[in-house]
Structure formats: C-alpha cells, structure tokens
Amino acid sequence: MYCLIGVGAHLPSFVEASRKAKKCVAIDGCGIGFARKALENAGISPRVYVTVTELDRDW
C-alpha cells in the first residue's frame, strides 16, 4: 500500500514504488475522481477503480 498524497506530490520514492506495484486500486469518494487523476498524472493506471458515491447505498 502506498500513500496517494505522496504520488500526487510527485515524491520520487512514492511514484516509483507505486509504478512497481503488482496491483493498483484507486478509491475515490466522489465523481470528481481526484485519486484516479493523481495516479494518471504520474503515469499509473489503476487496475481497479471504485467511486464510493456510485456504490449501492443499501449496504
């Protein structure tokens, strides 16, 4: 697990570690998609992407 804010801040060790990860999961709280955008700006494509506000709320 790596810190998204470190990736978004372009800290080299966080970006490189995230790029080398076997799997990347991005979880956004809303449809604006800041987590996904931060990863994509660093050249990282999440394997799994979830937007919490789009989940079924009957859980």
PQR file with spaces between the fields and no chain letter, atoms N, CA, C, O and H, PARSE charges and radii, in Angstrom:
ATOM       1  N    MET     1       0.851   -1.161    0.000 -0.4000 1.5000
ATOM       2  CA   MET     1       0.000    0.000    0.000 -0.0000 2.0000
ATOM       3  C    MET     1       0.903    1.231    0.000  0.5500 1.7000
ATOM       4  O    MET     1       1.898    1.293    0.721 -0.5500 1.4000
ATOM       5  N    TYR     2       0.532    2.203   -0.822 -0.4000 1.5000
ATOM       6  CA   TYR     2       1.323    3.423   -0.927 -0.0000 2.0000
ATOM       7  C    TYR     2       0.419    4.627   -0.732  0.5500 1.7000
ATOM       8  O    TYR     2      -0.785    4.563   -0.982 -0.5500 1.4000
ATOM       9  H    TYR     2      -0.276    2.153   -1.408  0.4000 1.0000
ATOM      10  N    CYS     3       1.000    5.705   -0.290 -0.4000 1.5000
ATOM      11  CA   CYS     3       0.260    6.913    0.031 -0.0000 2.0000
ATOM      12  C    CYS     3      -0.021    7.721   -1.236  0.5500 1.7000
ATOM      13  O    CYS     3       0.906    8.162   -1.916 -0.5500 1.4000
ATOM      14  H    CYS     3       1.978    5.757   -0.087  0.4000 1.0000
ATOM      15  N    LEU     4      -1.279    7.908   -1.544 -0.4000 1.5000
ATOM      16  CA   LEU     4      -1.662    8.642   -2.742 -0.0000 2.0000
ATOM      17  C    LEU     4      -1.183   10.088   -2.709  0.5500 1.7000
ATOM      18  O    LEU     4      -0.814   10.633   -3.750 -0.5500 1.4000
ATOM      19  H    LEU     4      -2.032    7.550   -0.992  0.4000 1.0000
ATOM      20  N    ILE     5      -1.181   10.712   -1.555 -0.4000 1.5000
ATOM      21  CA   ILE     5      -0.741   12.105   -1.492 -0.0000 2.0000
ATOM      22  C    ILE     5       0.738   12.219   -1.854  0.5500 1.7000
ATOM      23  O    ILE     5       1.162   13.241   -2.396 -0.5500 1.4000
ATOM      24  H    ILE     5      -1.480   10.269   -0.710  0.4000 1.0000
ATOM      25  N    GLY     6       1.517   11.200   -1.567 -0.4000 1.5000
ATOM      26  CA   GLY     6       2.921   11.190   -1.978 -0.0000 2.0000
ATOM      27  C    GLY     6       3.064   11.103   -3.484  0.5500 1.7000
ATOM      28  O    GLY     6       3.961   11.715   -4.063 -0.5500 1.4000
ATOM      29  H    GLY     6       1.173   10.370   -1.127  0.4000 1.0000
ATOM      30  N    VAL     7       2.184   10.346   -4.119 -0.4000 1.5000
ATOM      31  CA   VAL     7       2.180   10.256   -5.583 -0.0000 2.0000
ATOM      32  C    VAL     7       1.739   11.595   -6.166  0.5500 1.7000
ATOM      33  O    VAL     7       2.356   12.104   -7.102 -0.5500 1.4000
ATOM      34  H    VAL     7       1.455    9.849   -3.648  0.4000 1.0000
ATOM      35  N    GLY     8       0.674   12.160   -5.613 -0.4000 1.5000
ATOM      36  CA   GLY     8       0.163   13.436   -6.096 -0.0000 2.0000
ATOM      37  C    GLY     8       1.147   14.576   -5.915  0.5500 1.7000
ATOM      38  O    GLY     8       1.140   15.540   -6.681 -0.5500 1.4000
ATOM      39  H    GLY     8       0.173   11.746   -4.852  0.4000 1.0000
ATOM      40  N    ALA     9       2.003   14.465   -4.891 -0.4000 1.5000
ATOM      41  CA   ALA     9       3.033   15.473   -4.637 -0.0000 2.0000
ATOM      42  C    ALA     9       4.286   15.223   -5.470  0.5500 1.7000
ATOM      43  O    ALA     9       5.259   15.970   -5.373 -0.5500 1.4000
ATOM      44  H    ALA     9       2.009   13.682   -4.269  0.4000 1.0000
ATOM      45  N    HIS    10       4.263   14.184   -6.280 -0.4000 1.5000
ATOM      46  CA   HIS    10       5.375   13.820   -7.170 -0.0000 2.0000
ATOM      47  C    HIS    10       6.658   13.500   -6.404  0.5500 1.7000
ATOM      48  O    HIS    10       7.759   13.801   -6.868 -0.5500 1.4000
ATOM      49  H    HIS    10       3.472   13.576   -6.358  0.4000 1.0000
ATOM      50  N    LEU    11       6.506   12.887   -5.227 -0.4000 1.5000
ATOM      51  CA   LEU    11       7.676   12.450   -4.467 -0.0000 2.0000
ATOM      52  C    LEU    11       8.228   11.203   -5.161  0.5500 1.7000
ATOM      53  O    LEU    11       7.534   10.191   -5.256 -0.5500 1.4000
ATOM      54  H    LEU    11       5.612   12.643   -4.851  0.4000 1.0000
ATOM      55  N    PRO    12       9.459   11.269   -5.642 -0.5600 1.5000
ATOM      56  CA   PRO    12      10.001   10.184   -6.472  0.2800 2.0000
ATOM      57  C    PRO    12       9.877    8.792   -5.869  0.5500 1.7000
ATOM      58  O    PRO    12       9.529    7.848   -6.579 -0.5500 1.4000
ATOM      59  N    SER    13      10.150    8.641   -4.592 -0.4000 1.5000
ATOM      60  CA   SER    13      10.095    7.302   -3.995 -0.0000 2.0000
ATOM      61  C    SER    13       8.671    6.749   -3.989  0.5500 1.7000
ATOM      62  O    SER    13       8.480    5.547   -4.175 -0.5500 1.4000
ATOM      63  H    SER    13      10.433    9.407   -4.015  0.4000 1.0000
ATOM      64  N    PHE    14       7.683    7.593   -3.781 -0.4000 1.5000
ATOM      65  CA   PHE    14       6.291    7.151   -3.781 -0.0000 2.0000
ATOM      66  C    PHE    14       5.831    6.813   -5.200  0.5500 1.7000
ATOM      67  O    PHE    14       5.154    5.808   -5.418 -0.5500 1.4000
ATOM      68  H    PHE    14       7.838    8.569   -3.629  0.4000 1.0000
ATOM      69  N    VAL    15       6.200    7.650   -6.151 -0.4000 1.5000
ATOM      70  CA   VAL    15       5.805    7.411   -7.541 -0.0000 2.0000
ATOM      71  C    VAL    15       6.424    6.115   -8.051  0.5500 1.7000
ATOM      72  O    VAL    15       5.726    5.291   -8.642 -0.5500 1.4000
ATOM      73  H    VAL    15       6.751    8.466   -5.975  0.4000 1.0000
ATOM      74  N    GLU    16       7.709    5.926   -7.833 -0.4000 1.5000
ATOM      75  CA   GLU    16       8.385    4.718   -8.318 -0.0000 2.0000
ATOM      76  C    GLU    16       7.840    3.464   -7.650  0.5500 1.7000
ATOM      77  O    GLU    16       7.616    2.453   -8.314 -0.5500 1.4000
ATOM      78  H    GLU    16       8.275    6.595   -7.353  0.4000 1.0000
ATOM      79  N    ALA    17       7.627    3.524   -6.340 -0.4000 1.5000
ATOM      80  CA   ALA    17       7.087    2.355   -5.637 -0.0000 2.0000
ATOM      81  C    ALA    17       5.693    2.017   -6.158  0.5500 1.7000
ATOM      82  O    ALA    17       5.354    0.843   -6.312 -0.5500 1.4000
ATOM      83  H    ALA    17       7.809    4.346   -5.800  0.4000 1.0000
ATOM      84  N    SER    18       4.898    3.026   -6.424 -0.4000 1.5000
ATOM      85  CA   SER    18       3.551    2.792   -6.943 -0.0000 2.0000
ATOM      86  C    SER    18       3.590    2.227   -8.353  0.5500 1.7000
ATOM      87  O    SER    18       2.774    1.372   -8.698 -0.5500 1.4000
ATOM      88  H    SER    18       5.174    3.979   -6.299  0.4000 1.0000
ATOM      89  N    ARG    19       4.511    2.683   -9.161 -0.4000 1.5000
ATOM      90  CA   ARG    19       4.642    2.159  -10.526 -0.0000 2.0000
ATOM      91  C    ARG    19       5.071    0.698  -10.528  0.5500 1.7000
ATOM      92  O    ARG    19       4.708   -0.054  -11.433 -0.5500 1.4000
ATOM      93  H    ARG    19       5.174    3.378   -8.881  0.4000 1.0000
ATOM      94  N    LYS    20       5.836    0.295   -9.531 -0.4000 1.5000
ATOM      95  CA   LYS    20       6.338   -1.076   -9.449 -0.0000 2.0000
ATOM      96  C    LYS    20       5.357   -2.036   -8.780  0.5500 1.7000
ATOM      97  O    LYS    20       5.572   -3.248   -8.792 -0.5500 1.4000
ATOM      98  H    LYS    20       6.132    0.905   -8.796  0.4000 1.0000
ATOM      99  N    ALA    21       4.298   -1.511   -8.206 -0.4000 1.5000
ATOM     100  CA   ALA    21       3.330   -2.354   -7.502 -0.0000 2.0000
ATOM     101  C    ALA    21       2.665   -3.327   -8.473  0.5500 1.7000
ATOM     102  O    ALA    21       2.412   -2.981   -9.628 -0.5500 1.4000
ATOM     103  H    ALA    21       4.124   -0.526   -8.196  0.4000 1.0000
ATOM     104  N    LYS    22       2.384   -4.538   -8.006 -0.4000 1.5000
ATOM     105  CA   LYS    22       1.738   -5.545   -8.848 -0.0000 2.0000
ATOM     106  C    LYS    22       0.300   -5.165   -9.178  0.5500 1.7000
ATOM     107  O    LYS    22      -0.182   -5.441  -10.277 -0.5500 1.4000
ATOM     108  H    LYS    22       2.589   -4.818   -7.069  0.4000 1.0000
ATOM     109  N    LYS    23      -0.379   -4.533   -8.234 -0.4000 1.5000
ATOM     110  CA   LYS    23      -1.771   -4.129   -8.426 -0.0000 2.0000
ATOM     111  C    LYS    23      -1.945   -2.712   -7.902  0.5500 1.7000
ATOM     112  O    LYS    23      -1.311   -2.312   -6.924 -0.5500 1.4000
ATOM     113  H    LYS    23       0.013   -4.308   -7.342  0.4000 1.0000
ATOM     114  N    CYS    24      -2.805   -1.967   -8.561 -0.4000 1.5000
ATOM     115  CA   CYS    24      -3.121   -0.622   -8.109 -0.0000 2.0000
ATOM     116  C    CYS    24      -4.636   -0.497   -8.027  0.5500 1.7000
ATOM     117  O    CYS    24      -5.341   -0.738   -9.007 -0.5500 1.4000
ATOM     118  H    CYS    24      -3.320   -2.291   -9.355  0.4000 1.0000
ATOM     119  N    VAL    25      -5.124   -0.124   -6.868 -0.4000 1.5000
ATOM     120  CA   VAL    25      -6.546    0.090   -6.646 -0.0000 2.0000
ATOM     121  C    VAL    25      -6.729    1.546   -6.251  0.5500 1.7000
ATOM     122  O    VAL    25      -6.082    2.025   -5.320 -0.5500 1.4000
ATOM     123  H    VAL    25      -4.551    0.072   -6.072  0.4000 1.0000
ATOM     124  N    ALA    26      -7.605    2.248   -6.952 -0.4000 1.5000
ATOM     125  CA   ALA    26      -7.899    3.642   -6.620 -0.0000 2.0000
ATOM     126  C    ALA    26      -9.330    3.732   -6.118  0.5500 1.7000
ATOM     127  O    ALA    26     -10.251    3.200   -6.738 -0.5500 1.4000
ATOM     128  H    ALA    26      -8.130    1.859   -7.708  0.4000 1.0000
ATOM     129  N    ILE    27      -9.509    4.410   -4.992 -0.4000 1.5000
ATOM     130  CA   ILE    27     -10.838    4.600   -4.420 -0.0000 2.0000
ATOM     131  C    ILE    27     -11.080    6.095   -4.293  0.5500 1.7000
ATOM     132  O    ILE    27     -10.388    6.792   -3.551 -0.5500 1.4000
ATOM     133  H    ILE    27      -8.761    4.843   -4.489  0.4000 1.0000
ATOM     134  N    ASP    28     -12.075    6.573   -5.028 -0.4000 1.5000
ATOM     135  CA   ASP    28     -12.461    7.978   -4.954 -0.0000 2.0000
ATOM     136  C    ASP    28     -13.747    8.099   -4.158  0.5500 1.7000
ATOM     137  O    ASP    28     -14.594    7.205   -4.187 -0.5500 1.4000
ATOM     138  H    ASP    28     -12.638    6.006   -5.630  0.4000 1.0000
ATOM     139  N    GLY    29     -13.885    9.193   -3.458 -0.4000 1.5000
ATOM     140  CA   GLY    29     -15.092    9.430   -2.677 -0.0000 2.0000
ATOM     141  C    GLY    29     -16.238    9.989   -3.495  0.5500 1.7000
ATOM     142  O    GLY    29     -17.400    9.854   -3.110 -0.5500 1.4000
ATOM     143  H    GLY    29     -13.198    9.919   -3.435  0.4000 1.0000
ATOM     144  N    CYS    30     -15.924   10.619   -4.628 -0.4000 1.5000
ATOM     145  CA   CYS    30     -16.962   11.224   -5.459 -0.0000 2.0000
ATOM     146  C    CYS    30     -16.561   11.151   -6.928  0.5500 1.7000
ATOM     147  O    CYS    30     -15.481   10.670   -7.270 -0.5500 1.4000
ATOM     148  H    CYS    30     -14.981   10.729   -4.941  0.4000 1.0000
ATOM     149  N    GLY    31     -17.441   11.631   -7.777 -0.4000 1.5000
ATOM     150  CA   GLY    31     -17.234   11.544   -9.210 -0.0000 2.0000
ATOM     151  C    GLY    31     -16.182   12.473   -9.781  0.5500 1.7000
ATOM     152  O    GLY    31     -15.841   12.352  -10.957 -0.5500 1.4000
ATOM     153  H    GLY    31     -18.319   12.022   -7.499  0.4000 1.0000
ATOM     154  N    ILE    32     -15.654   13.394   -8.990 -0.4000 1.5000
ATOM     155  CA   ILE    32     -14.601   14.279   -9.492 -0.0000 2.0000
ATOM     156  C    ILE    32     -13.367   13.462   -9.839  0.5500 1.7000
ATOM     157  O    ILE    32     -12.685   13.761  -10.819 -0.5500 1.4000
ATOM     158  H    ILE    32     -15.931   13.492   -8.034  0.4000 1.0000
ATOM     159  N    GLY    33     -13.072   12.447   -9.060 -0.4000 1.5000
ATOM     160  CA   GLY    33     -12.023   11.491   -9.398 -0.0000 2.0000
ATOM     161  C    GLY    33     -10.596   11.932   -9.133  0.5500 1.7000
ATOM     162  O    GLY    33      -9.710   11.676   -9.948 -0.5500 1.4000
ATOM     163  H    GLY    33     -13.626   12.203   -8.263  0.4000 1.0000
ATOM     164  N    PHE    34     -10.360   12.585   -8.013 -0.4000 1.5000
ATOM     165  CA   PHE    34      -9.011   13.065   -7.712 -0.0000 2.0000
ATOM     166  C    PHE    34      -7.988   11.943   -7.587  0.5500 1.7000
ATOM     167  O    PHE    34      -6.850   12.107   -8.026 -0.5500 1.4000
ATOM     168  H    PHE    34     -11.080   12.793   -7.351  0.4000 1.0000
ATOM     169  N    ALA    35      -8.359   10.815   -7.003 -0.4000 1.5000
ATOM     170  CA   ALA    35      -7.403    9.707   -6.854 -0.0000 2.0000
ATOM     171  C    ALA    35      -6.969    9.202   -8.225  0.5500 1.7000
ATOM     172  O    ALA    35      -5.777    9.033   -8.484 -0.5500 1.4000
ATOM     173  H    ALA    35      -9.283   10.682   -6.646  0.4000 1.0000
ATOM     174  N    ARG    36      -7.931    8.967   -9.090 -0.4000 1.5000
ATOM     175  CA   ARG    36      -7.613    8.494  -10.440 -0.0000 2.0000
ATOM     176  C    ARG    36      -6.748    9.508  -11.191  0.5500 1.7000
ATOM     177  O    ARG    36      -5.769    9.130  -11.836 -0.5500 1.4000
ATOM     178  H    ARG    36      -8.899    9.104   -8.880  0.4000 1.0000
ATOM     179  N    LYS    37      -7.100   10.777  -11.112 -0.4000 1.5000
ATOM     180  CA   LYS    37      -6.346   11.819  -11.816 -0.0000 2.0000
ATOM     181  C    LYS    37      -4.921   11.931  -11.296  0.5500 1.7000
ATOM     182  O    LYS    37      -3.986   12.106  -12.078 -0.5500 1.4000
ATOM     183  H    LYS    37      -7.895   11.083  -10.589  0.4000 1.0000
ATOM     184  N    ALA    38      -4.749   11.832   -9.982 -0.4000 1.5000
ATOM     185  CA   ALA    38      -3.400   11.908   -9.408 -0.0000 2.0000
ATOM     186  C    ALA    38      -2.539   10.755   -9.912  0.5500 1.7000
ATOM     187  O    ALA    38      -1.376   10.953  -10.263 -0.5500 1.4000
ATOM     188  H    ALA    38      -5.508   11.690   -9.347  0.4000 1.0000
ATOM     189  N    LEU    39      -3.105    9.559   -9.949 -0.4000 1.5000
ATOM     190  CA   LEU    39      -2.363    8.404  -10.448 -0.0000 2.0000
ATOM     191  C    LEU    39      -2.055    8.542  -11.935  0.5500 1.7000
ATOM     192  O    LEU    39      -0.925    8.305  -12.361 -0.5500 1.4000
ATOM     193  H    LEU    39      -4.050    9.399   -9.665  0.4000 1.0000
ATOM     194  N    GLU    40      -3.046    8.920  -12.716 -0.4000 1.5000
ATOM     195  CA   GLU    40      -2.830    9.054  -14.161 -0.0000 2.0000
ATOM     196  C    GLU    40      -1.799   10.132  -14.483  0.5500 1.7000
ATOM     197  O    GLU    40      -1.016    9.976  -15.419 -0.5500 1.4000
ATOM     198  H    GLU    40      -3.964    9.112  -12.370  0.4000 1.0000
ATOM     199  N    ASN    41      -1.792   11.221  -13.717 -0.4000 1.5000
ATOM     200  CA   ASN    41      -0.793   12.277  -13.929 -0.0000 2.0000
ATOM     201  C    ASN    41       0.622   11.790  -13.644  0.5500 1.7000
ATOM     202  O    ASN    41       1.595   12.354  -14.143 -0.5500 1.4000
ATOM     203  H    ASN    41      -2.429   11.347  -12.956  0.4000 1.0000
ATOM     204  N    ALA    42       0.726   10.733  -12.835 -0.4000 1.5000
ATOM     205  CA   ALA    42       2.030   10.143  -12.528 -0.0000 2.0000
ATOM     206  C    ALA    42       2.343    8.972  -13.465  0.5500 1.7000
ATOM     207  O    ALA    42       3.369    8.309  -13.308 -0.5500 1.4000
ATOM     208  H    ALA    42      -0.065   10.275  -12.429  0.4000 1.0000
ATOM     209  N    GLY    43       1.468    8.718  -14.431 -0.4000 1.5000
ATOM     210  CA   GLY    43       1.695    7.627  -15.374 -0.0000 2.0000
ATOM     211  C    GLY    43       1.310    6.264  -14.841  0.5500 1.7000
ATOM     212  O    GLY    43       1.825    5.246  -15.302 -0.5500 1.4000
ATOM     213  H    GLY    43       0.635    9.256  -14.558  0.4000 1.0000
ATOM     214  N    ILE    44       0.411    6.234  -13.877 -0.4000 1.5000
ATOM     215  CA   ILE    44      -0.010    4.986  -13.244 -0.0000 2.0000
ATOM     216  C    ILE    44      -1.483    4.752  -13.564  0.5500 1.7000
ATOM     217  O    ILE    44      -2.315    5.637  -13.363 -0.5500 1.4000
ATOM     218  H    ILE    44      -0.008    7.060  -13.502  0.4000 1.0000
ATOM     219  N    SER    45      -1.803    3.562  -14.061 -0.4000 1.5000
ATOM     220  CA   SER    45      -3.188    3.212  -14.365 -0.0000 2.0000
ATOM     221  C    SER    45      -3.695    2.238  -13.315  0.5500 1.7000
ATOM     222  O    SER    45      -3.146    1.145  -13.177 -0.5500 1.4000
ATOM     223  H    SER    45      -1.127    2.843  -14.224  0.4000 1.0000
ATOM     224  N    PRO    46      -4.731    2.610  -12.573 -0.5600 1.5000
ATOM     225  CA   PRO    46      -5.255    1.678  -11.577  0.2800 2.0000
ATOM     226  C    PRO    46      -5.884    0.459  -12.240  0.5500 1.7000
ATOM     227  O    PRO    46      -6.593    0.575  -13.239 -0.5500 1.4000
ATOM     228  N    ARG    47      -5.615   -0.706  -11.670 -0.4000 1.5000
ATOM     229  CA   ARG    47      -6.210   -1.951  -12.176 -0.0000 2.0000
ATOM     230  C    ARG    47      -7.685   -2.007  -11.781  0.5500 1.7000
ATOM     231  O    ARG    47      -8.529   -2.480  -12.543 -0.5500 1.4000
ATOM     232  H    ARG    47      -5.039   -0.801  -10.859  0.4000 1.0000
ATOM     233  N    VAL    48      -7.975   -1.522  -10.593 -0.4000 1.5000
ATOM     234  CA   VAL    48      -9.344   -1.483  -10.085 -0.0000 2.0000
ATOM     235  C    VAL    48      -9.647   -0.044   -9.697  0.5500 1.7000
ATOM     236  O    VAL    48      -8.822    0.624   -9.073 -0.5500 1.4000
ATOM     237  H    VAL    48      -7.290   -1.138   -9.974  0.4000 1.0000
ATOM     238  N    TYR    49     -10.828    0.430  -10.065 -0.4000 1.5000
ATOM     239  CA   TYR    49     -11.224    1.797   -9.738 -0.0000 2.0000
ATOM     240  C    TYR    49     -12.628    1.786   -9.164  0.5500 1.7000
ATOM     241  O    TYR    49     -13.540    1.202   -9.750 -0.5500 1.4000
ATOM     242  H    TYR    49     -11.498   -0.113  -10.571  0.4000 1.0000
ATOM     243  N    VAL    50     -12.807    2.435   -8.007 -0.4000 1.5000
ATOM     244  CA   VAL    50     -14.098    2.487   -7.329 -0.0000 2.0000
ATOM     245  C    VAL    50     -14.417    3.937   -6.991  0.5500 1.7000
ATOM     246  O    VAL    50     -13.563    4.681   -6.508 -0.5500 1.4000
ATOM     247  H    VAL    50     -12.066    2.909   -7.531  0.4000 1.0000
ATOM     248  N    THR    51     -15.663    4.325   -7.252 -0.4000 1.5000
ATOM     249  CA   THR    51     -16.162    5.621   -6.803 -0.0000 2.0000
ATOM     250  C    THR    51     -17.234    5.337   -5.758  0.5500 1.7000
ATOM     251  O    THR    51     -18.272    4.752   -6.067 -0.5500 1.4000
ATOM     252  H    THR    51     -16.357    3.720   -7.644  0.4000 1.0000
ATOM     253  N    VAL    52     -16.980    5.747   -4.538 -0.4000 1.5000
ATOM     254  CA   VAL    52     -17.855    5.405   -3.413 -0.0000 2.0000
ATOM     255  C    VAL    52     -19.287    5.879   -3.644  0.5500 1.7000
ATOM     256  O    VAL    52     -20.230    5.151   -3.332 -0.5500 1.4000
ATOM     257  H    VAL    52     -16.137    6.221   -4.287  0.4000 1.0000
ATOM     258  N    THR    53     -19.467    7.077   -4.182 -0.4000 1.5000
ATOM     259  CA   THR    53     -20.820    7.602   -4.376 -0.0000 2.0000
ATOM     260  C    THR    53     -21.615    6.835   -5.427  0.5500 1.7000
ATOM     261  O    THR    53     -22.826    7.024   -5.541 -0.5500 1.4000
ATOM     262  H    THR    53     -18.701    7.668   -4.436  0.4000 1.0000
ATOM     263  N    GLU    54     -20.953    5.975   -6.195 -0.4000 1.5000
ATOM     264  CA   GLU    54     -21.657    5.170   -7.194 -0.0000 2.0000
ATOM     265  C    GLU    54     -21.995    3.769   -6.691  0.5500 1.7000
ATOM     266  O    GLU    54     -22.617    2.983   -7.405 -0.5500 1.4000
ATOM     267  H    GLU    54     -19.969    5.822   -6.103  0.4000 1.0000
ATOM     268  N    LEU    55     -21.588    3.462   -5.471 -0.4000 1.5000
ATOM     269  CA   LEU    55     -21.895    2.151   -4.902 -0.0000 2.0000
ATOM     270  C    LEU    55     -23.353    2.104   -4.458  0.5500 1.7000
ATOM     271  O    LEU    55     -23.965    3.135   -4.178 -0.5500 1.4000
ATOM     272  H    LEU    55     -21.083    4.101   -4.891  0.4000 1.0000
ATOM     273  N    ASP    56     -23.893    0.901   -4.399 -0.4000 1.5000
ATOM     274  CA   ASP    56     -25.246    0.701   -3.898 -0.0000 2.0000
ATOM     275  C    ASP    56     -25.291    1.133   -2.440  0.5500 1.7000
ATOM     276  O    ASP    56     -24.503    0.646   -1.630 -0.5500 1.4000
ATOM     277  H    ASP    56     -23.396    0.064   -4.626  0.4000 1.0000
ATOM     278  N    ARG    57     -26.174    2.014   -2.102 -0.4000 1.5000
ATOM     279  CA   ARG    57     -26.224    2.564   -0.738 -0.0000 2.0000
ATOM     280  C    ARG    57     -27.053    1.719    0.224  0.5500 1.7000
ATOM     281  O    ARG    57     -27.259    2.116    1.370 -0.5500 1.4000
ATOM     282  H    ARG    57     -26.814    2.410   -2.760  0.4000 1.0000
ATOM     283  N    ASP    58     -27.521    0.586   -0.215 -0.4000 1.5000
ATOM     284  CA   ASP    58     -28.326   -0.270    0.652 -0.0000 2.0000
ATOM     285  C    ASP    58     -27.488   -1.281    1.419  0.5500 1.7000
ATOM     286  O    ASP    58     -27.980   -2.364    1.736 -0.5500 1.4000
ATOM     287  H    ASP    58     -27.354    0.263   -1.146  0.4000 1.0000
ATOM     288  N    TRP    59     -26.254   -0.963    1.721 -0.4000 1.5000
ATOM     289  CA   TRP    59     -25.395   -1.867    2.464 -0.0000 2.0000
ATOM     290  C    TRP    59     -25.314   -1.363    3.832  0.5500 1.7000
ATOM     291  O    TRP    59     -24.637   -1.959    4.670 -0.5500 1.4000
ATOM     292  H    TRP    59     -25.854   -0.084    1.464  0.4000 1.0000
